[in-house]
Amino acid sequence: MPHALWHLSDIQSTIQPAEQSDGGLYVQAHYSLVSTGTERLVATGGVPRSLHADMRVPGMIGTFSFPLTYGYSWVGQVKAPGHPLHKQMVHTLWPHQTEICAPAEALFPIPKEVPPLRATLASNMETVVNAVWDSGVSLGDRVLVVGFGMIGGLLARTLSRMPGVQVQVAETDEQRRSQHLDMGFEAWDGQPADLAFHTTATGGGLQQAIDAVGQEGKIIELSWYGEQEAKVQLGGDFHYGRKQIISSQVANLPSGRRARWDFRRRKTVVMELLKDPGYDAHITQVLPFAQAPAFFEELRSGVMPPLGTAFDYSSKI
């Protein structure tokens, strides 16, 4: 029987057995990635009741009122002799657990050029791809990324690969500011940006993004606040400057692409991007799965988490 990370309440997590459905392919876990912002809200009971149905993920057990299993990006190897996917490394959206039984159509084969640990970035990279599409970023744009967490870091790296795009980062945390400088990303120099991507889930960060863009600039809001409010000032030059705030969210494709794109085509683009070993730098902590409850205890306490945390399932529970 598989073992899963369970959030028993808004203050307690543990690893316990989880019943497994039949009718799919058996897949053994290698790694799963923590989507820090979303999973902190889940673990603290911050998911609005109106979004309980929308926020469910495949394989999730329980409800957001607790107890429940939850996770965002999971990588494992198929163990299904005779099936075309046998021994294939795959990525899927699934809770943190040691093994799963999933339908073949929910499993995305990982190219051999993408190591399993790096492949756990795929779900967050789908968020990045959507944000780039939503922004309309173009050649020569000056772009500001506000916040250098997981999403902000992946955004900065992806945008920096676009010809002629100048990427700068604004980060208030000293450790994360040091990280983005060590990775070669420029600190914001105060010049007006054409576009600003906001990722901090704070009103202060959003205000900085609003103030940082020039005339008719765009602010792409990627943060999810749950039931928290974000207070900003829309006086000053926001109205006169014809600035735009655009919400970008991963669960739907941008309307201008839906006629030609589906989620698997988007995932194919993500896997092509992840062939770049530079993305490895964004996973800064790999913990044995047995330490997952302790990690969430710290996450609930408000301690600034590492840039990117993954769980390793190679050790037995």
N, C-alpha and C positions, 0 to 999 in steps of 0.2 A: 504493500500500500504506500502511495506517495506521502511525503510529509510536506506541509505548506506553512508559510508564515501566516499566522492568524492575528488580526487586530481584535482583541477581546473587548476592548473599551477604548475610550479616548485617552487612557493613560497606561494601557497594558497591551503588549504583543508577546506572542510565544510561537514556538514551532510545534505543531501537532499533526497527527494523521489527517488526511483529507480523502474522502471517498472519490473514486474516479469513475467517470461515465464510460460506457462501452461504445463500440461502433466506430472508433477512429484508429489512427495509427499510434503506436506506442513510441514515445520520444523521451530520451534520457537527458536531463538537464546538464548543461555545461556552465552557463553563466546567465545571470539576469541583471539588468541595470535598474537603479532607483531613479525615477523621475521625481526629483526632490520636492519641487513646489506642489505638484499635484498630490503626491503621496503623503506629504505632511498634512495637507488638508483632509485627506481620507483618514489618516491615523488619528487626527484630533477631532473628528466629527464635524468638519467644516464644509462638507458638501451640502449645498442647499437642497431641501427636500424636492423642490421642483425639478432638479436635475438628477435625481436618483436613478431613473430609468436610462437616461442618456449616458450616464457615467459608467454604467456596468461594462465590464470587459468579458470576453469569452473565458469560460472556465471559472469565473468568480463564484464563490459560495457565500451565501449570507446576504445581508443588506447593509447599507451605509449607516444604519442605526446600531450596528454591531450585533454579534461578531461577524467578521467577514475575512475573506482572502482577497488580496488585490495585488496587482503588478502591472507593468507597462511594456516591458521589452524583454523577451525571453529567448534564449538560444540553446538548442540541444541537437542531439543526433538521433535520427530515426532508427528504430530497431524493429523492422518489419520484413523478414526474409521473404523474397518473392515479389515485393512491391518495388516499383521503379525508384522510390525514394529511400530504399534501404541503405543505411550507413551515410545518408546525406546529412550535412549540417544544415539546419533550418532556423529561421527566425519567425516568431509569432508574438502576438499580443496575448499575454497570459499572466496570471498571478505568480508570485515567487513560490516555486515548489520543485521538488526533486525529480519528478517525472510527470508527464501528461499523456493523455489519450485524446488526440485532436483529429478533426477531419482533414484529409489531405489538402483541401482547398484553403485551409487556414494556415498552411505551412509554406513559407517562402524559401526556396533553396538559396543558400549563401554561396556566392562565387568562391572558387578556391583562392583567389587573390585577397580575400577578406578574412582575416583571422577571426575565430569565434568571439573572442573578447571584444574586438572592435565592432563586430556586427551587432552587439547589443546597443550601439548608438543609433540603430536604424529608426526606431520609433521617434526619437527626438529629431533626427535628421528629416523625417517627414514633416515635422513642424517647421523646420528651417526652410525646406523647399516651398511649402505653402506660403510662408512669410515673404520669401523672395518674389514669388509670383504676385502676391497681393500688393507688394510695394511698387512694382513697375520700375525697379532700379535699372539704370541704363549706363552706357559707356561714359566715363568721366565723372560720374556722380561722386560728391563728397558725402560719405555715409557715417553716421554716428550710431554706435551700439551702446545703449545705456544698460549697464549690468553685465558682469562677466561670470555668470554662473554657467550651468551646462548649456542652456539654450543660447545665451549671449556669446559664449565661446565658440560654439559650433557655427553660429551665424557669422561671427567675425572671420573665421577660417574660410567658410564657404564664399562669402562676399569678396574676400581678398583674392580668390582665384579668378574673379571676373576681370577681364581686361580693362584697365584704365580706372577702375573704381578705387577711390581712396577711402580706406576704412580706419576709423579712430574709435577708441573705447573710453567710456566714462564709467569709473568704478570707485566707490567710496571706501570699500574695505581694503585695508592696506595689503593683506596677504594676496587677495585676488588681483589687486592692481599690480603687484610684483609678478604674479603669474602671467598676466597678459603681456607685460613688458618683456619677460623672459622668453615668451613665445614669439616675440617680434612684432606685436601689435602696438601701434602708436597710441599714446594718451591724447585725449581731446585737447586741441589747442585753442578752443574758444571761438573759432571761425564758424559762421552760420553753415549749417548742413543742409543739403538738399533733401535728405531723408534721415529719420531717426527711428531706430528699432528699440522699443522699451521692453525690458525683461525682468525688472526687479520686484514686481507686485507691490510697489509702494507708491503713494501719492507723490512723494518727493521726487522719485525717479521719473515718473510720468511728467511732472512739471518741468524737470530738467530737459526732457526730450522735447516738450512743447516749446520751451524757450530757446532751444538750441537750433531749431530749423529756421531758415530764412523765409522770405516772402513766398507764399503759396507752397511751402514745404509740407511734407507728409510725415506723420507719426504713425508707425505700425505698432499697435499694442498687442503684445503676445502674452502678457501676464493674465493669470486667472486668479481672481481675488476671493472666490467662494462667496461667503456672506459678509466679507469685510468691505468697508467703504474706502474709496480713494478720493481724497479731496484735492482739487486743483483750482487754480485761478485762471479764468478764461477772459480776464480783462487784458490790459496792456495791448499788445499788438496781435493777439490771437485772432480776433474778429477782423480787424483792419488788414492783417496780413494774409487773410484767406487761407489759414492753415487747416489741414485735414487730419483727423484722428481716425484710423482704420483698424478695426478689430480683425485679427488673423487667428484662426483656430484650425486645428488639424483634422477634425472629424469630417469635414466636407471639403471637396475640391472647389477652388474658385469657380464662379459661375461661367467665366469665359473659357474654361477648359473642359467642362463636363461633357460636352458633345463628343470630345475626342479622347479624353483621358479616363482611366479608372485607377483604383488604388494600387493594383498590381503594376501598372505602368509607372506610377509614381515611385513605388518601392524599387523598381528596376533602376531608375535614375539614382535613388539613394545608394544602392549597392555599388553603382559605378563610381559615385563620389567617394565612398568609403574604401575604395582601392588605394586611396592616398594614405600612406602611413602617418602623415602629420596629425591625423585625427586621434591617434593613440594617446597624445598628450592630454586629452580631455577626460580620460579615465585615470584619476589620480589615486584611487584607493580600491583595492580588491580584497574583500573580506570573506572568510569561510561562511557558508550559509548559516552555520550554527550561531554566528555573531549578529545575525539580522535583528533579533529582538533588542539587543543592546544598542544597535545603531539607531533604531527608531525611538528608543528612550531618549537618546541624545537629541535626535531631530525634534522631538516634541518640546524639549527644554529650551529651544531657541538657540542652541549652539550653532555657529556658522559651519555647515557641513563642507567636506572636501568638494572640489570642483565637480568630480564625477565619481560615484561609488557603484561598484558592481559586486554581486555575490558569486562566489565560486562553489560549485557543487561537487568537487572532486573528492572531498572528505566525507565519510559516512557520518550521519547524524547520530 
